[in-house]
Amino acid sequence: MTPDSEALRLAVYDSFATTGRAPTPAELALRLAAPEDSVRRGLRALHEQRHVVLDAGDRIVMAHPFSSVPLGFSVMGAHTLWWGGCAWDAFAIPHLVGGEPEVLVATRCPGCGAPLAWVVGRDAPPPGGHVAHFLVPAAHMWDDVVHTCGNQRLFCRRRCVDAWLKATGGTPGYVMDLPTLWQLARGWYAGRLDPDYRRREPAEAAAYFREAGLEGPFWGLPE
């Protein structure tokens, strides 16, 4: 990543972290004193490197854990309101954003429609018997990342997962409890708001998943 592209990446993430919204290419061009066409090229490069997700018009859809479109979760801090890209990302935001150590994560159970909310902080998982269901295995999460994130949801209980899968014709994925989701989210994006952030290599990701308590081929891990 060149210094210019790193400055662009940091500008995108700073906007999401501080305002809850994605900057436009024009806003980034003004901020970085760069031509807008070069900003668009830079954003496409960041998209290819999986630092951001763009739509066909070069608009930023996601910069994990942030989203510019509603995918089922709102995340309200003391100063900022975000769309959470998924259950994983929504639980990750208080661990990443320095000035927001505690947030209110809200959604609806896809199985029964019940409203669900948790206060998520850095010290311990929120209480509750709710479960998260991830539909798409780790090896295919980037095949269609918006679809993947839109199907990492939180449910009242396992019975609601089963009802939702039956109604949608989905294939059962991976179910985890709130403590496991919190462990998965807490350090996954560490350093993403800082200069010279480096994405994990596959072996590093696998080690992180094991430490979070995940297991099995869904995560590319042994049974």
Backbone as CSV, one residue per row, in Angstrom:
resi,resn,N_x,N_y,N_z,CA_x,CA_y,CA_z,C_x,C_y,C_z
1,MET,0.855,-1.196,0.000,0.000,0.000,0.000,0.889,1.244,0.000
2,THR,0.694,2.144,-0.944,1.485,3.360,-1.010,1.029,4.327,0.075
3,PRO,1.878,5.318,0.430,1.439,6.315,1.426,0.141,7.004,1.030
4,ASP,-0.038,7.295,-0.274,-1.267,7.953,-0.712,-2.489,7.072,-0.466
5,SER,-2.377,5.784,-0.769,-3.514,4.889,-0.565,-3.767,4.669,0.917
6,GLU,-2.703,4.703,1.719,-2.895,4.569,3.169,-3.592,5.802,3.728
7,ALA,-3.236,6.977,3.235,-3.934,8.193,3.663,-5.406,8.133,3.276
8,LEU,-5.685,7.575,2.113,-7.074,7.428,1.668,-7.822,6.442,2.562
9,ARG,-7.201,5.312,2.853,-7.837,4.327,3.732,-8.142,4.939,5.089
10,LEU,-7.179,5.645,5.661,-7.377,6.260,6.974,-8.477,7.311,6.938
11,ALA,-8.570,8.059,5.853,-9.622,9.078,5.742,-11.000,8.433,5.705
12,VAL,-11.124,7.325,4.997,-12.404,6.603,4.952,-12.786,6.127,6.342
13,TYR,-11.849,5.500,7.021,-12.154,4.947,8.339,-12.394,6.029,9.377
14,ASP,-11.674,7.123,9.277,-11.893,8.217,10.228,-13.291,8.791,10.076
15,SER,-13.751,8.931,8.841,-15.100,9.449,8.625,-16.143,8.516,9.222
16,PHE,-16.021,7.233,8.956,-16.966,6.272,9.527,-16.927,6.304,11.053
17,ALA,-15.727,6.284,11.624,-15.600,6.188,13.076,-16.153,7.412,13.784
18,THR,-15.956,8.591,13.198,-16.334,9.823,13.891,-17.725,10.327,13.549
19,THR,-18.219,9.999,12.353,-19.526,10.527,11.935,-20.570,9.446,11.697
20,GLY,-20.139,8.195,11.545,-21.069,7.121,11.255,-21.457,7.003,9.799
21,ARG,-20.876,7.808,8.936,-21.249,7.771,7.520,-20.015,7.644,6.636
22,ALA,-20.251,7.160,5.421,-19.169,7.009,4.453,-18.908,8.330,3.748
23,PRO,-17.651,8.701,3.565,-17.358,9.900,2.780,-17.555,9.615,1.294
24,THR,-17.926,10.631,0.548,-18.041,10.500,-0.903,-16.667,10.690,-1.536
25,PRO,-16.480,10.233,-2.774,-15.214,10.510,-3.449,-14.891,12.005,-3.502
26,ALA,-15.904,12.843,-3.700,-15.656,14.290,-3.743,-15.172,14.805,-2.389
27,GLU,-15.770,14.324,-1.314,-15.333,14.750,0.024,-13.915,14.280,0.310
28,LEU,-13.593,13.073,-0.100,-12.234,12.567,0.100,-11.229,13.363,-0.727
29,ALA,-11.602,13.729,-1.943,-10.712,14.527,-2.782,-10.416,15.869,-2.132
30,LEU,-11.447,16.494,-1.556,-11.255,17.772,-0.883,-10.370,17.606,0.342
31,ARG,-10.615,16.575,1.114,-9.851,16.354,2.343,-8.380,16.073,2.059
32,LEU,-8.117,15.320,0.997,-6.751,14.899,0.694,-6.072,15.790,-0.342
33,ALA,-6.783,16.834,-0.793,-6.245,17.741,-1.814,-5.751,16.950,-3.024
34,ALA,-6.611,16.060,-3.502,-6.261,15.184,-4.618,-7.367,15.231,-5.658
35,PRO,-7.049,14.971,-6.919,-8.093,14.927,-7.948,-9.094,13.808,-7.654
36,GLU,-10.351,14.070,-7.950,-11.375,13.070,-7.636,-11.169,11.780,-8.418
37,ASP,-10.685,11.867,-9.655,-10.486,10.630,-10.415,-9.403,9.764,-9.792
38,SER,-8.378,10.386,-9.196,-7.345,9.593,-8.526,-7.883,8.982,-7.235
39,VAL,-8.782,9.697,-6.564,-9.430,9.140,-5.378,-10.259,7.919,-5.758
40,ARG,-10.994,8.022,-6.849,-11.800,6.874,-7.290,-10.911,5.678,-7.628
41,ARG,-9.781,5.925,-8.280,-8.851,4.829,-8.574,-8.317,4.230,-7.276
42,GLY,-8.012,5.105,-6.319,-7.521,4.615,-5.038,-8.553,3.787,-4.296
43,LEU,-9.805,4.217,-4.357,-10.873,3.452,-3.709,-11.038,2.084,-4.364
44,ARG,-10.913,2.037,-5.686,-11.027,0.739,-6.362,-9.884,-0.182,-5.947
45,ALA,-8.694,0.395,-5.760,-7.567,-0.422,-5.290,-7.824,-0.936,-3.877
46,LEU,-8.352,-0.085,-3.009,-8.686,-0.525,-1.652,-9.770,-1.596,-1.671
47,HIS,-10.696,-1.482,-2.611,-11.730,-2.508,-2.779,-11.087,-3.840,-3.161
48,GLU,-10.161,-3.812,-4.089,-9.495,-5.046,-4.513,-8.704,-5.663,-3.365
49,GLN,-8.173,-4.832,-2.492,-7.402,-5.311,-1.341,-8.286,-5.649,-0.143
50,ARG,-9.587,-5.510,-0.298,-10.583,-5.839,0.725,-10.511,-4.931,1.955
51,HIS,-10.062,-3.708,1.755,-10.113,-2.723,2.835,-11.454,-2.001,2.858
52,VAL,-12.090,-1.867,1.702,-13.427,-1.279,1.600,-14.238,-2.117,0.615
53,VAL,-15.548,-1.893,0.620,-16.449,-2.525,-0.349,-17.172,-1.405,-1.087
54,LEU,-17.072,-1.392,-2.415,-17.690,-0.358,-3.242,-18.867,-0.918,-4.021
55,ASP,-19.795,-0.025,-4.389,-20.825,-0.415,-5.345,-20.358,-0.035,-6.750
56,ALA,-21.221,-0.211,-7.728,-20.831,0.029,-9.117,-20.502,1.492,-9.400
57,GLY,-20.981,2.406,-8.553,-20.710,3.823,-8.745,-19.577,4.358,-7.895
58,ASP,-18.737,3.454,-7.366,-17.604,3.805,-6.506,-18.038,4.388,-5.166
59,ARG,-19.287,4.183,-4.790,-19.730,4.600,-3.454,-19.329,3.536,-2.443
60,ILE,-18.909,3.983,-1.274,-18.439,3.056,-0.245,-19.645,2.439,0.455
61,VAL,-19.769,1.138,0.349,-20.852,0.408,1.001,-20.426,-0.038,2.394
62,MET,-19.200,-0.526,2.501,-18.701,-1.011,3.777,-17.218,-0.714,3.903
63,ALA,-16.803,-0.496,5.130,-15.403,-0.497,5.535,-15.438,-1.152,6.911
64,HIS,-15.325,-2.455,6.918,-15.585,-3.230,8.138,-14.835,-2.678,9.356
65,PRO,-15.555,-2.530,10.474,-16.893,-3.024,10.799,-18.036,-2.057,10.480
66,PHE,-17.774,-1.023,9.719,-18.790,-0.002,9.452,-19.515,-0.279,8.136
67,SER,-20.759,0.176,8.063,-21.560,0.040,6.849,-22.265,1.363,6.561
68,SER,-22.438,1.657,5.288,-23.196,2.859,4.912,-24.640,2.528,4.573
69,VAL,-24.991,1.247,4.617,-26.355,0.803,4.315,-26.859,-0.062,5.459
70,PRO,-28.164,-0.067,5.712,-28.696,-0.891,6.801,-28.667,-2.372,6.438
71,LEU,-28.040,-3.165,7.297,-27.963,-4.610,7.097,-28.497,-5.359,8.314
72,GLY,-29.360,-4.681,9.070,-30.025,-5.365,10.171,-29.653,-4.889,11.553
73,PHE,-28.605,-4.037,11.687,-28.139,-3.628,13.007,-27.914,-2.119,13.074
74,SER,-28.375,-1.512,14.155,-27.955,-0.154,14.491,-27.051,-0.241,15.714
75,VAL,-26.079,0.649,15.769,-25.115,0.680,16.871,-25.041,2.121,17.361
76,MET,-25.559,2.379,18.547,-25.626,3.738,19.069,-24.625,3.920,20.198
77,GLY,-23.678,4.840,19.989,-22.751,5.212,21.035,-23.196,6.491,21.713
78,ALA,-22.337,7.022,22.568,-22.657,8.272,23.251,-22.635,9.452,22.291
79,HIS,-21.852,9.344,21.212,-21.657,10.476,20.306,-22.044,10.182,18.860
80,THR,-22.114,8.919,18.482,-22.258,8.560,17.073,-23.230,7.395,16.921
81,LEU,-23.949,7.395,15.802,-24.844,6.296,15.449,-24.347,5.669,14.152
82,TRP,-24.156,4.353,14.179,-23.665,3.629,13.006,-24.667,2.580,12.560
83,TRP,-24.559,2.179,11.285,-25.096,0.901,10.849,-24.015,-0.140,11.113
84,GLY,-24.385,-1.223,11.787,-23.459,-2.337,11.939,-23.610,-3.268,10.751
85,GLY,-22.493,-3.671,10.156,-22.585,-4.501,8.967,-23.161,-5.883,9.214
86,CYS,-23.060,-6.377,10.437,-23.531,-7.716,10.787,-23.409,-7.858,12.301
87,ALA,-23.772,-9.022,12.824,-23.635,-9.252,14.261,-22.181,-9.108,14.700
88,TRP,-21.280,-9.688,13.956,-19.841,-9.632,14.234,-19.372,-8.180,14.280
89,ASP,-19.689,-7.422,13.249,-19.234,-6.033,13.167,-19.888,-5.148,14.218
90,ALA,-21.181,-5.345,14.458,-21.871,-4.522,15.450,-21.239,-4.680,16.827
91,PHE,-20.880,-5.912,17.188,-20.243,-6.159,18.483,-18.793,-5.670,18.507
92,ALA,-18.186,-5.470,17.328,-16.782,-5.054,17.268,-16.587,-3.558,17.463
93,ILE,-17.589,-2.749,17.138,-17.397,-1.298,17.113,-16.915,-0.724,18.448
94,PRO,-17.467,-1.103,19.610,-16.954,-0.501,20.846,-15.514,-0.891,21.156
95,HIS,-15.053,-2.011,20.620,-13.665,-2.413,20.830,-12.715,-1.615,19.945
96,LEU,-13.226,-1.076,18.845,-12.377,-0.384,17.872,-12.350,1.122,18.076
97,VAL,-13.498,1.725,18.340,-13.597,3.190,18.403,-13.245,3.650,19.813
98,GLY,-12.157,4.401,19.927,-11.619,4.740,21.237,-12.568,5.461,22.158
99,GLY,-13.341,6.396,21.649,-14.201,7.205,22.499,-15.565,6.626,22.755
100,GLU,-15.790,5.385,22.332,-17.110,4.751,22.494,-16.943,3.372,23.137
101,PRO,-16.632,3.326,24.428,-16.373,2.037,25.071,-17.609,1.189,25.308
102,GLU,-18.783,1.764,25.105,-20.023,1.033,25.336,-21.067,1.532,24.343
103,VAL,-21.767,0.601,23.693,-22.761,0.976,22.682,-24.033,0.155,22.885
104,LEU,-25.116,0.646,22.295,-26.376,-0.087,22.278,-26.552,-0.689,20.888
105,VAL,-26.519,-2.000,20.813,-26.716,-2.723,19.556,-28.166,-3.176,19.490
106,ALA,-28.857,-2.830,18.408,-30.273,-3.179,18.269,-30.525,-3.854,16.928
107,THR,-31.464,-4.804,16.941,-31.846,-5.524,15.729,-33.205,-6.161,15.964
108,ARG,-33.646,-6.964,15.015,-34.839,-7.805,15.188,-34.466,-9.253,14.909
109,CYS,-35.063,-10.153,15.644,-34.851,-11.579,15.392,-35.432,-11.923,14.024
110,PRO,-34.627,-12.434,13.098,-35.170,-12.795,11.787,-36.183,-13.937,11.846
111,GLY,-36.136,-14.721,12.922,-37.024,-15.861,13.024,-38.422,-15.528,13.483
112,CYS,-38.536,-14.614,14.457,-39.860,-14.302,15.013,-40.197,-12.819,14.973
113,GLY,-39.234,-11.972,14.617,-39.486,-10.536,14.519,-39.377,-9.780,15.816
114,ALA,-39.034,-10.441,16.908,-38.939,-9.759,18.201,-37.800,-8.744,18.189
115,PRO,-38.017,-7.544,18.759,-36.919,-6.581,18.875,-35.898,-7.069,19.895
116,LEU,-34.624,-6.899,19.567,-33.537,-7.341,20.434,-32.546,-6.202,20.607
117,ALA,-32.000,-6.070,21.799,-31.005,-5.023,22.051,-30.081,-5.463,23.176
118,TRP,-28.834,-5.038,23.073,-27.816,-5.348,24.078,-26.929,-4.125,24.272
119,VAL,-26.511,-3.907,25.492,-25.436,-2.958,25.757,-24.133,-3.745,25.649
120,VAL,-23.314,-3.386,24.675,-22.079,-4.116,24.402,-20.900,-3.231,24.776
121,GLY,-20.051,-3.729,25.652,-18.872,-2.998,26.083,-17.613,-3.819,25.921
122,ARG,-16.524,-3.304,26.485,-15.217,-3.932,26.291,-14.845,-4.931,27.378
123,ASP,-15.549,-4.901,28.500,-15.090,-5.676,29.649,-15.615,-7.100,29.687
124,ALA,-16.826,-7.326,29.211,-17.441,-8.649,29.303,-18.577,-8.748,28.294
125,PRO,-18.927,-9.966,27.896,-20.054,-10.124,26.969,-21.361,-9.686,27.615
126,PRO,-22.327,-9.257,26.827,-23.642,-8.934,27.387,-24.348,-10.214,27.827
127,PRO,-25.220,-10.122,28.830,-25.955,-11.311,29.260,-27.044,-11.674,28.258
128,GLY,-27.506,-12.909,28.354,-28.623,-13.330,27.510,-28.381,-14.677,26.868
129,GLY,-29.456,-15.368,26.567,-29.376,-16.672,25.934,-29.537,-16.621,24.431
130,HIS,-29.373,-15.453,23.838,-29.518,-15.297,22.391,-28.362,-15.992,21.665
131,VAL,-28.559,-16.235,20.378,-27.528,-16.896,19.580,-27.329,-16.148,18.269
132,ALA,-26.116,-16.245,17.744,-25.800,-15.724,16.412,-25.740,-16.887,15.435
133,HIS,-26.232,-16.659,14.225,-26.128,-17.659,13.160,-25.430,-17.021,11.968
134,PHE,-24.336,-17.648,11.519,-23.597,-17.208,10.337,-23.912,-18.193,9.216
135,LEU,-24.405,-17.686,8.112,-24.864,-18.542,7.018,-23.732,-18.998,6.106
136,VAL,-22.775,-18.113,5.806,-21.771,-18.371,4.772,-20.450,-18.791,5.409
137,PRO,-19.876,-19.943,5.020,-18.597,-20.385,5.585,-17.473,-19.392,5.312
138,ALA,-16.460,-19.422,6.176,-15.366,-18.450,6.102,-14.685,-18.443,4.737
139,ALA,-14.534,-19.599,4.121,-13.829,-19.675,2.837,-14.556,-18.940,1.722
140,HIS,-15.844,-18.659,1.909,-16.638,-18.022,0.849,-17.215,-16.667,1.265
141,MET,-16.764,-16.135,2.391,-17.364,-14.896,2.891,-17.162,-13.718,1.955
142,TRP,-16.072,-13.719,1.178,-15.816,-12.596,0.274,-16.336,-12.843,-1.137
143,ASP,-16.997,-13.976,-1.375,-17.592,-14.196,-2.703,-18.650,-13.130,-2.992
144,ASP,-19.458,-12.823,-1.997,-20.451,-11.734,-2.047,-20.553,-11.216,-0.620
145,VAL,-19.670,-10.297,-0.278,-19.504,-9.931,1.127,-20.732,-9.234,1.697
146,VAL,-21.479,-8.505,0.886,-22.691,-7.859,1.401,-23.732,-8.920,1.757
147,HIS,-23.879,-9.929,0.902,-24.773,-11.051,1.219,-24.302,-11.762,2.488
148,THR,-23.004,-11.972,2.597,-22.454,-12.634,3.786,-22.807,-11.864,5.045
149,CYS,-22.527,-10.569,5.032,-22.772,-9.760,6.226,-24.261,-9.668,6.540
150,GLY,-25.076,-9.589,5.507,-26.513,-9.515,5.721,-27.103,-10.780,6.303
151,ASN,-26.301,-11.852,6.344,-26.764,-13.128,6.884,-25.924,-13.596,8.070
152,GLN,-25.310,-12.650,8.756,-24.698,-12.909,10.061,-25.584,-12.203,11.079
153,ARG,-26.573,-12.930,11.585,-27.660,-12.322,12.335,-27.745,-12.869,13.761
154,LEU,-28.496,-12.156,14.580,-28.743,-12.567,15.964,-30.203,-12.962,16.133
155,PHE,-30.424,-14.023,16.888,-31.742,-14.622,17.068,-32.050,-14.787,18.557
156,CYS,-33.336,-14.892,18.857,-33.756,-15.109,20.247,-33.181,-16.402,20.803
157,ARG,-33.262,-17.446,20.000,-32.855,-18.776,20.452,-32.659,-19.667,19.226
158,ARG,-32.176,-20.858,19.455,-31.907,-21.786,18.348,-33.187,-22.107,17.574
159,ARG,-34.308,-22.179,18.253,-35.570,-22.477,17.585,-35.899,-21.422,16.529
160,CYS,-35.564,-20.171,16.804,-35.809,-19.104,15.823,-34.895,-19.243,14.610
161,VAL,-33.663,-19.702,14.834,-32.768,-19.974,13.703,-33.381,-21.033,12.800
162,ASP,-33.857,-22.109,13.409,-34.442,-23.203,12.631,-35.664,-22.728,11.841
163,ALA,-36.507,-21.897,12.470,-37.699,-21.385,11.785,-37.315,-20.503,10.604
164,TRP,-36.299,-19.667,10.781,-35.843,-18.777,9.708,-35.250,-19.569,8.548
165,LEU,-34.446,-20.579,8.855,-33.865,-21.404,7.797,-34.955,-22.142,7.021
166,LYS,-35.959,-22.625,7.721,-37.060,-23.316,7.042,-37.826,-22.350,6.141
167,ALA,-38.062,-21.134,6.629,-38.829,-20.152,5.858,-38.070,-19.658,4.633
168,THR,-36.751,-19.558,4.741,-35.943,-19.008,3.651,-35.323,-20.077,2.766
169,GLY,-35.379,-21.330,3.203,-34.738,-22.395,2.447,-33.234,-22.382,2.567
170,GLY,-32.718,-21.729,3.596,-31.281,-21.634,3.792,-30.676,-22.917,4.331
171,THR,-29.384,-23.084,4.075,-28.631,-24.215,4.609,-28.091,-23.841,5.983
172,PRO,-28.240,-24.691,6.989,-27.714,-24.351,8.316,-26.234,-24.008,8.262
173,GLY,-25.868,-22.933,8.961,-24.485,-22.499,8.998,-23.851,-22.791,10.342
174,TYR,-23.411,-21.743,11.027,-22.709,-21.902,12.303,-23.427,-21.081,13.359
175,VAL,-23.730,-21.716,14.484,-24.421,-21.054,15.587,-23.454,-20.873,16.747
176,MET,-23.461,-19.688,17.342,-22.627,-19.420,18.523,-23.419,-18.608,19.529
177,ASP,-23.009,-18.698,20.795,-23.666,-17.916,21.842,-23.063,-16.516,21.908
178,LEU,-23.637,-15.659,22.743,-23.165,-14.270,22.836,-21.723,-14.166,23.319
179,PRO,-21.290,-14.948,24.337,-19.892,-14.848,24.743,-18.915,-15.173,23.613
180,THR,-19.242,-16.162,22.786,-18.350,-16.500,21.675,-18.342,-15.392,20.626
181,LEU,-19.512,-14.836,20.320,-19.576,-13.712,19.382,-18.755,-12.540,19.894
182,TRP,-18.866,-12.239,21.163,-18.120,-11.126,21.757,-16.617,-11.381,21.667
183,GLN,-16.190,-12.617,21.953,-14.771,-12.954,21.843,-14.286,-12.830,20.402
184,LEU,-15.114,-13.263,19.459,-14.752,-13.143,18.048,-14.583,-11.688,17.646
185,ALA,-15.475,-10.832,18.124,-15.490,-9.430,17.701,-14.434,-8.579,18.383
186,ARG,-14.044,-8.925,19.585,-13.302,-7.979,20.424,-11.947,-7.555,19.853
187,GLY,-11.230,-8.445,19.194,-9.910,-8.078,18.691,-9.735,-8.210,17.195
188,TRP,-10.803,-8.591,16.494,-10.662,-8.882,15.073,-10.210,-7.666,14.270
189,TYR,-10.684,-6.493,14.616,-10.347,-5.285,13.851,-9.298,-4.417,14.542
190,ALA,-8.587,-4.961,15.498,-7.586,-4.181,16.233,-6.593,-3.531,15.268
191,GLY,-6.380,-2.237,15.439,-5.423,-1.508,14.620,-5.963,-0.964,13.320
192,ARG,-7.210,-1.222,13.011,-7.736,-0.821,11.701,-7.856,0.693,11.551
193,LEU,-7.938,1.422,12.640,-7.992,2.886,12.556,-6.607,3.525,12.588
194,ASP,-5.567,2.712,12.667,-4.201,3.214,12.806,-3.440,3.112,11.488
195,PRO,-2.370,3.910,11.340,-1.547,3.806,10.132,-0.904,2.427,10.005
196,ASP,-0.667,2.031,8.757,0.062,0.797,8.443,-0.640,-0.456,8.946
197,TYR,-1.962,-0.417,8.991,-2.722,-1.617,9.348,-2.471,-2.717,8.314
198,ARG,-2.343,-3.944,8.811,-2.122,-5.098,7.933,-3.191,-6.149,8.206
199,ARG,-3.839,-6.601,7.151,-4.833,-7.659,7.302,-4.155,-8.964,7.705
200,ARG,-4.855,-9.794,8.459,-4.300,-11.074,8.880,-4.104,-12.015,7.691
201,GLU,-3.010,-12.764,7.746,-2.822,-13.865,6.813,-3.750,-15.013,7.220
202,PRO,-4.052,-15.947,6.299,-4.977,-17.036,6.628,-4.605,-17.815,7.889
203,ALA,-3.326,-18.108,8.081,-2.922,-18.859,9.273,-3.159,-18.040,10.541
204,GLU,-2.940,-16.735,10.454,-3.193,-15.873,11.611,-4.684,-15.797,11.916
205,ALA,-5.498,-15.740,10.873,-6.946,-15.716,11.072,-7.420,-17.008,11.716
206,ALA,-6.893,-18.141,11.254,-7.286,-19.426,11.829,-6.922,-19.494,13.306
207,ALA,-5.741,-19.002,13.659,-5.339,-18.997,15.068,-6.262,-18.111,15.893
208,TYR,-6.648,-16.979,15.344,-7.568,-16.081,16.051,-8.917,-16.762,16.257
209,PHE,-9.421,-17.418,15.234,-10.714,-18.111,15.358,-10.658,-19.172,16.456
210,ARG,-9.567,-19.940,16.503,-9.433,-20.960,17.548,-9.448,-20.328,18.931
211,GLU,-8.724,-19.230,19.084,-8.655,-18.561,20.386,-10.011,-18.003,20.805
212,ALA,-10.842,-17.650,19.831,-12.179,-17.127,20.138,-13.165,-18.231,20.500
213,GLY,-12.751,-19.487,20.322,-13.620,-20.602,20.669,-14.366,-21.210,19.504
214,LEU,-14.013,-20.817,18.277,-14.664,-21.382,17.097,-13.999,-22.699,16.720
215,GLU,-14.733,-23.521,15.988,-14.188,-24.817,15.606,-14.887,-25.338,14.361
216,GLY,-14.226,-26.284,13.705,-14.844,-26.989,12.599,-14.553,-26.411,11.226
217,PRO,-14.913,-27.152,10.184,-14.599,-26.754,8.805,-15.279,-25.471,8.356
218,PHE,-16.383,-25.075,8.987,-17.011,-23.796,8.640,-15.995,-22.666,8.736
219,TRP,-15.084,-22.762,9.698,-14.060,-21.743,9.926,-12.694,-22.160,9.391
220,GLY,-12.649,-23.246,8.618,-11.381,-23.738,8.110,-10.529,-24.367,9.183
221,LEU,-11.172,-24.891,10.222,-10.475,-25.480,11.363,-10.822,-26.961,11.475
222,PRO,-9.967,-27.741,12.143,-10.293,-29.155,12.363,-11.535,-29.308,13.235
223,GLU,-12.165,-30.462,13.135,-13.321,-30.764,13.987,-12.897,-30.787,15.457
